[in-house]
Amino acid sequence: MYTSLPFSFMPCKTILSPRARFYCNITTQDTENVTSYRTKVSRNPTMEKLQYNYLFPEISAREAQHAKKYPNAKIISLGIGDTTQPLPDVVASSMANYAYSLSTHNGYRGYGAEQGSQELRQAIAEKFYKDMGIQGSEVFVSDGAQCDISRLQMLFGSNMSIAIQDPIFPAYIDSSVIIGQTGDVEQESGRYKNIEYMRCDPHNNFFPDLSKTARTDIIFFCSPNNPTGHAASWKQLEQLVKLAQQNGSIIVYDSAYAVYISDGSPRSIYEIPGAKKVAIEVSSFSKIAGFTGVRLGWTVVPKELLYSNGFPVINDFNRIVCTCFNGASRIAQAGGLASLSSEGFKAVISLVDYYKTNAEILLETFKSLGLKAYGGVNAPYLWVQFPGSNSWDVFNEILEKTHIITVPGSGFGPGGKEFIRLTAFGRRENILEASDRLRSLL
């Protein structure tokens, strides 16, 4: 039976790298001892509003501290959602061949189009948006969905009002704070002022009550949701599109985990009639093809999406891309194109199925322990509830007693306080061992 230990969350006093699993050893004391000279440049006040460190580097720092404390322990990570299986041969060989061709006069290429190769843009449109009316020219290839979130924030600017799911992937909140869209944080609730938090929990089937949602310019919505794993139904997305139409809002729809959907729920917002007039869709090859290290994603901006003055949003996004981005790696794009071929897509879907089986194992584990676990069916994440507990306390106890890394739910927003997130990305033998360890603890 789970009992809470007296742990509390105190952020690591370290300036951390933005990349998970890389640790910077520059402490506050170190920076103070380097020099007493200061420039006359003021710190961006929006950066001062950010709470603590970014979630995943904070977890990586704690993992490093734990490894130092227990040097002989085998740490199993069910935390950061990083893929673990090798790339399919057809994908890796395509990138290798393209890389080698760059050593030849005939094969060498320099800068490419900032929007991505026409061939890949068309392949994405045909593979993921067939019969939805999305054209290749509306697809912008990028170095990943998270980077595109920041580019979209730059597109919208600081004067936009926003709504987010609670809980949600923290990049949405942090980028909103950095761009200047929010007020100060409310210490008691942990919420930022000027953000409309759309609570998603078991009581509303992880879909917000839109009748109580205030009007905002931008609605960030992720389905399947990270961290809860919930995939919005057709009816639910119809309500979301209708709300955007009524309020004149723009939906930024994150479909990065759409290939994991198993129950027939929509895999794209553009399956919903009218969505092209109110929605932008962001997605990624990271969890489809195992490209977390390769870096490749895309954003769809329909030509029908217009500002209040009638100007096409796609024109401004194209300007942002051309100004801030030199295009995705040609080598990565060759891999992306290979993964969408008949042979390649079959291979990457087998990877997806592998992780879905891992999720089934973890779901069964928590079910046998009498704990309520959500997700794990339409997404590679499990959202496990520990009623009345603090998620950082649960994180600390599981790490201390089982040497397993999880993610505290409060890192995804105030609505995650009683939850932890576990990832199904992992090698099968580690998933099975983690299952045994959790059974012995809980």
C-alpha positions as CSV (number, residue, x, y, z in Angstrom):
1,M,0.0,0.0,0.0
2,Y,1.4,3.4,-0.9
3,T,2.2,5.7,1.9
4,S,3.7,9.2,1.4
5,L,7.1,10.0,2.7
6,P,8.0,13.5,3.9
7,F,9.7,14.7,0.8
8,S,9.1,18.1,-0.7
9,F,10.0,19.6,-4.1
10,M,13.0,22.0,-4.0
11,P,14.4,22.8,-7.4
12,C,18.0,21.9,-8.0
13,K,20.2,24.9,-7.5
14,T,21.9,24.4,-10.9
15,I,21.8,26.3,-14.1
16,L,20.7,23.4,-16.4
17,S,21.2,22.8,-20.0
18,P,17.9,22.9,-22.0
19,R,18.6,19.4,-23.3
20,A,17.5,16.5,-21.0
21,R,20.3,14.2,-19.8
22,F,23.0,16.8,-20.2
23,Y,24.1,18.4,-17.0
24,C,25.8,21.7,-16.5
25,N,28.0,22.0,-13.5
26,I,27.9,25.8,-13.3
27,T,26.4,26.7,-9.9
28,T,25.3,30.1,-8.6
29,Q,28.4,30.2,-6.4
30,D,30.6,29.5,-9.5
31,T,29.1,32.4,-11.5
32,E,29.5,34.7,-8.5
33,N,33.2,33.8,-8.2
34,V,34.0,34.2,-11.9
35,T,33.8,38.0,-12.1
36,S,32.2,41.0,-10.4
37,Y,31.8,42.8,-13.7
38,R,28.2,43.4,-14.9
39,T,26.9,44.7,-18.2
40,K,24.2,47.4,-18.3
41,V,21.7,45.1,-20.0
42,S,18.7,44.3,-18.0
43,R,17.4,40.8,-17.7
44,N,14.3,40.0,-19.7
45,P,11.5,40.4,-17.1
46,T,9.5,37.6,-18.6
47,M,12.3,35.2,-17.8
48,E,12.1,36.1,-14.2
49,K,8.5,34.9,-14.1
50,L,9.4,31.3,-15.0
51,Q,9.0,28.9,-12.1
52,Y,12.1,26.8,-11.2
53,N,14.0,25.0,-13.9
54,Y,12.4,23.5,-17.0
55,L,10.8,20.2,-16.0
56,F,12.9,17.6,-17.8
57,P,16.4,18.9,-17.1
58,E,15.3,19.1,-13.5
59,I,14.4,15.4,-13.6
60,S,17.7,14.6,-15.3
61,A,19.6,16.5,-12.6
62,R,17.8,14.4,-9.9
63,E,18.6,11.2,-11.8
64,A,22.3,12.2,-11.8
65,Q,22.2,13.0,-8.1
66,H,20.6,9.6,-7.5
67,A,23.2,7.8,-9.5
68,K,25.9,9.4,-7.5
69,K,24.2,8.4,-4.3
70,Y,23.7,4.8,-5.5
71,P,26.6,4.1,-7.9
72,N,25.8,0.4,-8.2
73,A,22.1,0.7,-8.7
74,K,20.6,0.0,-12.1
75,I,18.4,3.0,-12.8
76,I,15.4,2.4,-15.1
77,S,13.9,5.5,-16.8
78,L,10.2,5.6,-17.3
79,G,10.3,9.4,-17.2
80,I,11.5,11.4,-20.2
81,G,9.7,10.3,-23.3
82,D,12.7,9.3,-25.3
83,T,12.5,6.5,-27.8
84,T,14.8,3.5,-27.3
85,Q,14.5,1.1,-30.2
86,P,16.9,1.4,-33.2
87,L,15.8,3.1,-36.4
88,P,14.5,0.7,-39.1
89,D,17.2,-0.2,-41.5
90,V,15.3,1.3,-44.5
91,V,15.3,4.6,-42.7
92,A,18.8,4.6,-41.4
93,S,20.3,3.4,-44.7
94,S,18.4,6.1,-46.6
95,M,20.0,8.8,-44.4
96,A,23.5,7.1,-44.6
97,N,23.3,7.0,-48.4
98,Y,22.2,10.6,-48.6
99,A,25.0,11.6,-46.2
100,Y,27.6,9.8,-48.4
101,S,26.2,11.3,-51.6
102,L,27.2,14.7,-50.2
103,S,30.8,13.7,-50.6
104,T,30.3,13.6,-54.4
105,H,30.1,16.4,-56.9
106,N,26.8,15.1,-58.3
107,G,25.2,14.5,-54.9
108,Y,26.3,17.6,-53.0
109,R,23.6,20.0,-52.0
110,G,23.8,23.2,-49.8
111,Y,20.9,25.2,-48.4
112,G,17.5,23.8,-49.0
113,A,14.1,25.4,-49.0
114,E,13.2,26.7,-45.5
115,Q,9.8,25.1,-45.8
116,G,11.3,21.7,-46.5
117,S,11.6,19.6,-49.7
118,Q,8.6,19.6,-51.9
119,E,8.7,15.8,-52.1
120,L,8.6,15.4,-48.3
121,R,5.9,18.1,-47.9
122,Q,3.7,16.3,-50.4
123,A,4.4,12.9,-48.8
124,I,3.3,14.2,-45.4
125,A,0.1,15.6,-46.9
126,E,-0.7,12.4,-48.7
127,K,0.1,10.1,-45.7
128,F,-1.5,11.9,-42.9
129,Y,-4.1,14.2,-44.5
130,K,-5.5,12.2,-47.3
131,D,-9.0,13.3,-48.2
132,M,-8.8,16.2,-45.8
133,G,-8.0,18.8,-48.5
134,I,-4.5,19.6,-47.1
135,Q,-2.0,20.5,-49.8
136,G,1.8,19.9,-49.7
137,S,2.3,23.7,-50.0
138,E,0.5,24.1,-46.6
139,V,3.0,21.8,-44.8
140,F,6.1,23.3,-43.3
141,V,8.9,20.8,-42.5
142,S,10.8,21.7,-39.3
143,D,13.3,20.4,-36.8
144,G,10.6,19.3,-34.4
145,A,7.2,20.2,-32.9
146,Q,8.6,21.8,-29.8
147,C,10.7,24.3,-32.0
148,D,7.6,25.0,-34.0
149,I,5.6,25.9,-30.9
150,S,8.1,28.7,-30.2
151,R,7.9,29.8,-33.8
152,L,4.1,30.0,-33.5
153,Q,4.4,32.0,-30.3
154,M,6.7,34.5,-32.2
155,L,4.0,34.6,-34.9
156,F,1.2,35.4,-32.5
157,G,3.2,37.8,-30.3
158,S,2.8,39.0,-26.7
159,N,-0.7,40.5,-27.0
160,M,-2.6,37.3,-27.6
161,S,-4.7,35.7,-24.9
162,I,-4.3,31.9,-24.6
163,A,-6.0,28.8,-23.3
164,I,-4.3,25.6,-22.5
165,Q,-5.3,22.2,-21.2
166,D,-4.4,21.5,-17.6
167,P,-2.4,19.3,-17.4
168,I,-0.3,19.8,-20.6
169,F,3.2,19.6,-22.0
170,P,5.1,22.4,-20.2
171,A,6.6,24.0,-23.3
172,Y,3.2,25.6,-24.0
173,I,3.2,27.4,-20.7
174,D,6.9,28.3,-20.6
175,S,6.9,29.7,-24.1
176,S,3.8,31.7,-23.3
177,V,5.6,33.2,-20.3
178,I,8.8,33.9,-22.2
179,I,7.0,35.6,-25.1
180,G,5.1,37.9,-22.6
181,Q,1.6,36.6,-22.9
182,T,1.1,35.9,-19.2
183,G,1.0,37.8,-15.9
184,D,2.7,36.7,-12.7
185,V,2.2,33.3,-11.2
186,E,-0.3,32.9,-8.4
187,Q,1.7,31.3,-5.6
188,E,-1.1,29.4,-4.0
189,S,-2.5,27.8,-7.2
190,G,0.6,27.7,-9.2
191,R,-1.2,29.2,-12.2
192,Y,-0.1,32.1,-14.3
193,K,-2.4,35.1,-14.6
194,N,-3.9,35.8,-18.1
195,I,-3.9,32.1,-19.0
196,E,-7.2,30.3,-19.3
197,Y,-6.6,26.8,-17.8
198,M,-8.9,24.2,-19.2
199,R,-9.0,21.5,-16.5
200,C,-8.9,17.9,-17.9
201,D,-9.2,15.2,-15.3
202,P,-11.1,11.9,-14.7
203,H,-14.2,13.8,-13.6
204,N,-14.7,15.2,-17.1
205,N,-13.1,12.4,-19.1
206,F,-10.0,14.5,-19.6
207,F,-11.9,17.0,-21.9
208,P,-12.7,20.5,-20.6
209,D,-16.1,22.0,-20.1
210,L,-16.0,24.4,-23.0
211,S,-19.2,26.1,-21.8
212,K,-17.2,27.5,-18.9
213,T,-14.1,28.3,-21.0
214,A,-13.5,32.1,-21.4
215,R,-12.9,33.4,-24.9
216,T,-9.2,33.5,-25.9
217,D,-7.4,34.3,-29.1
218,I,-5.4,31.1,-29.1
219,I,-6.4,27.6,-27.9
220,F,-3.5,25.1,-27.4
221,F,-4.8,21.6,-27.6
222,C,-2.9,18.3,-27.6
223,S,-4.5,15.0,-28.6
224,P,-3.6,12.4,-27.7
225,N,-2.7,14.5,-24.7
226,N,0.7,14.5,-23.1
227,P,0.7,13.6,-20.2
228,T,-2.8,12.1,-19.7
229,G,-2.8,9.9,-22.9
230,H,-6.4,10.8,-23.6
231,A,-7.4,11.0,-27.3
232,A,-10.3,13.4,-27.9
233,S,-13.3,11.9,-29.6
234,W,-15.0,13.1,-32.8
235,K,-17.8,14.7,-30.8
236,Q,-15.3,16.4,-28.5
237,L,-13.3,17.9,-31.3
238,E,-16.5,19.0,-33.0
239,Q,-17.2,21.0,-29.9
240,L,-13.7,22.5,-29.9
241,V,-13.9,23.6,-33.5
242,K,-17.4,25.0,-32.9
243,L,-16.0,27.0,-29.9
244,A,-13.2,28.4,-32.1
245,Q,-15.6,29.4,-34.8
246,Q,-18.0,31.1,-32.4
247,N,-15.2,33.0,-30.7
248,G,-13.0,33.7,-33.7
249,S,-10.1,31.9,-32.1
250,I,-7.2,29.9,-33.6
251,I,-6.6,26.3,-32.4
252,V,-3.0,25.1,-32.2
253,Y,-3.5,21.4,-32.4
254,D,-0.6,19.0,-31.4
255,S,-1.0,15.6,-33.0
256,A,2.5,14.3,-32.2
257,Y,1.1,11.0,-30.9
258,A,-1.7,10.5,-33.4
259,V,-0.3,7.2,-34.8
260,Y,-0.8,5.6,-31.4
261,I,-4.6,6.0,-31.5
262,S,-6.2,2.6,-31.5
263,D,-9.9,3.3,-30.8
264,G,-10.9,5.2,-34.0
265,S,-10.6,8.7,-32.5
266,P,-9.6,11.4,-35.0
267,R,-5.9,11.5,-35.8
268,S,-6.1,15.1,-37.1
269,I,-8.1,18.1,-36.3
270,Y,-8.7,18.5,-40.1
271,E,-11.0,15.4,-39.9
272,I,-13.5,17.8,-38.4
273,P,-15.5,19.9,-40.9
274,G,-14.6,23.6,-40.8
275,A,-11.3,23.0,-38.9
276,K,-9.1,24.4,-41.8
277,K,-10.6,27.8,-41.1
278,V,-9.7,27.8,-37.4
279,A,-6.8,25.5,-36.8
280,I,-3.0,25.0,-37.2
281,E,-1.7,21.5,-36.7
282,V,1.8,20.6,-35.3
283,S,3.3,17.2,-35.4
284,S,6.6,15.3,-35.4
285,F,8.6,12.3,-36.6
286,S,10.1,11.9,-33.1
287,K,7.6,9.3,-31.7
288,I,6.5,8.0,-35.0
289,A,9.9,7.0,-36.5
290,G,12.2,7.3,-33.4
291,F,13.6,10.7,-34.5
292,T,14.0,12.2,-31.1
293,G,17.7,12.6,-31.9
294,V,17.4,13.0,-35.6
295,R,15.0,16.0,-35.2
296,L,12.2,16.3,-37.8
297,G,8.6,17.6,-37.6
298,W,6.1,19.6,-39.4
299,T,3.4,22.3,-39.1
300,V,0.3,22.6,-41.2
301,V,-1.1,26.1,-41.8
302,P,-4.2,26.0,-44.1
303,K,-4.6,28.7,-46.7
304,E,-8.2,29.2,-45.5
305,L,-7.0,30.3,-42.1
306,L,-7.3,34.2,-42.0
307,Y,-6.6,37.0,-39.5
308,S,-9.4,39.3,-38.6
309,N,-8.3,41.7,-41.4
310,G,-8.5,38.9,-44.0
311,F,-4.7,38.4,-44.3
312,P,-3.6,34.7,-44.7
313,V,-1.9,33.4,-41.6
314,I,0.2,31.1,-43.8
315,N,1.9,34.1,-45.3
316,D,3.1,35.4,-41.9
317,F,4.2,31.9,-40.8
318,N,6.2,31.5,-44.0
319,R,8.0,34.8,-43.2
320,I,8.7,33.6,-39.6
321,V,10.2,30.4,-41.0
322,C,12.3,32.1,-43.6
323,T,13.6,34.6,-41.0
324,C,14.3,32.3,-38.1
325,F,15.1,28.9,-39.7
326,N,17.3,27.7,-42.5
327,G,15.4,24.5,-43.1
328,A,15.5,21.0,-41.6
329,S,18.6,18.9,-42.3
330,R,18.6,17.3,-45.8
331,I,19.8,14.1,-44.2
332,A,16.9,14.1,-41.7
333,Q,14.5,14.8,-44.5
334,A,15.8,11.8,-46.4
335,G,15.0,9.7,-43.4
336,G,11.6,11.2,-43.0
337,L,10.8,10.5,-46.7
338,A,12.0,6.9,-46.3
339,S,9.8,6.4,-43.2
340,L,6.7,7.4,-45.2
341,S,7.5,4.9,-48.0
342,S,5.5,1.6,-48.0
343,E,8.3,-0.4,-46.6
344,G,9.4,2.3,-44.2
345,F,6.0,3.1,-42.7
346,K,5.4,-0.6,-42.1
347,A,8.7,-0.7,-40.2
348,V,8.0,2.4,-38.1
349,I,4.5,1.2,-37.2
350,S,6.1,-2.0,-35.9
351,L,8.1,0.3,-33.5
352,V,4.9,2.0,-32.4
353,D,3.3,-1.4,-31.7
354,Y,6.3,-2.4,-29.6
355,Y,5.9,0.6,-27.4
356,K,2.1,0.0,-27.2
357,T,2.8,-3.5,-25.9
358,N,5.1,-1.9,-23.2
359,A,2.2,0.3,-22.2
360,E,-0.1,-2.7,-21.9
361,I,2.4,-4.3,-19.5
362,L,2.6,-1.2,-17.3
363,L,-1.2,-0.8,-17.4
364,E,-1.7,-4.3,-16.1
365,T,0.9,-3.7,-13.4
366,F,-1.0,-0.8,-11.9
367,K,-4.3,-2.5,-12.3
368,S,-3.0,-5.4,-10.3
369,L,-1.9,-3.0,-7.6
370,G,-5.4,-1.4,-7.4
371,L,-4.2,1.9,-8.7
372,K,-6.0,3.9,-11.3
373,A,-3.9,4.4,-14.4
374,Y,-5.2,6.4,-17.4
375,G,-3.8,6.6,-21.0
376,G,-1.6,3.8,-22.3
377,V,-4.1,2.9,-25.1
378,N,-4.0,5.8,-27.5
379,A,-0.6,7.1,-26.3
380,P,2.7,5.9,-25.0
381,Y,2.1,7.5,-21.6
382,L,0.4,6.4,-18.4
383,W,-1.1,8.9,-16.1
384,V,-1.3,7.2,-12.6
385,Q,-3.3,8.7,-9.8
386,F,-2.2,8.7,-6.1
387,P,-5.2,10.4,-4.4
388,G,-4.3,12.9,-1.7
389,S,-0.6,12.8,-2.5
390,N,1.9,15.2,-3.8
391,S,3.4,14.1,-7.1
392,W,7.0,15.1,-6.2
393,D,6.7,13.1,-3.0
394,V,5.6,10.1,-5.1
395,F,8.4,10.7,-7.6
396,N,11.0,10.8,-4.8
397,E,9.7,7.7,-3.0
398,I,9.6,5.6,-6.2
399,L,13.1,6.7,-7.2
400,E,14.5,6.1,-3.7
401,K,13.0,2.6,-3.2
402,T,13.0,1.2,-6.8
403,H,15.6,3.3,-8.7
404,I,12.9,4.1,-11.3
405,I,12.6,7.5,-12.9
406,T,9.0,8.8,-13.4
407,V,7.7,12.3,-14.0
408,P,5.8,14.2,-11.3
409,G,2.4,15.3,-12.6
410,S,2.6,18.8,-11.1
411,G,5.3,19.5,-13.7
412,F,2.5,19.5,-16.3
413,G,0.3,22.0,-14.4
414,P,-1.7,22.4,-11.2
415,G,-4.0,19.6,-12.4
416,G,-1.3,17.0,-12.2
417,K,-0.6,17.3,-8.4
418,E,-1.9,13.8,-7.5
419,F,-0.5,12.1,-10.6
420,I,2.8,10.8,-12.0
421,R,3.5,10.1,-15.7
422,L,5.3,7.0,-16.9
423,T,6.5,6.5,-20.5
424,A,6.3,3.2,-22.4
425,F,9.4,4.1,-24.3
426,G,11.9,1.6,-23.2
427,R,13.4,-1.8,-23.8
428,R,11.1,-4.7,-23.1
429,E,13.4,-6.2,-20.5
430,N,13.5,-2.9,-18.6
431,I,9.8,-2.5,-18.7
432,L,9.4,-6.0,-17.2
433,E,11.9,-5.4,-14.5
434,A,10.3,-2.0,-13.7
435,S,7.0,-3.8,-13.4
436,D,8.4,-6.3,-10.9
437,R,10.0,-3.5,-8.9
438,L,6.8,-1.5,-8.7
439,R,4.8,-4.5,-7.6
440,S,7.3,-5.0,-4.7
441,L,7.0,-1.3,-3.6
442,L,3.4,-0.5,-4.0
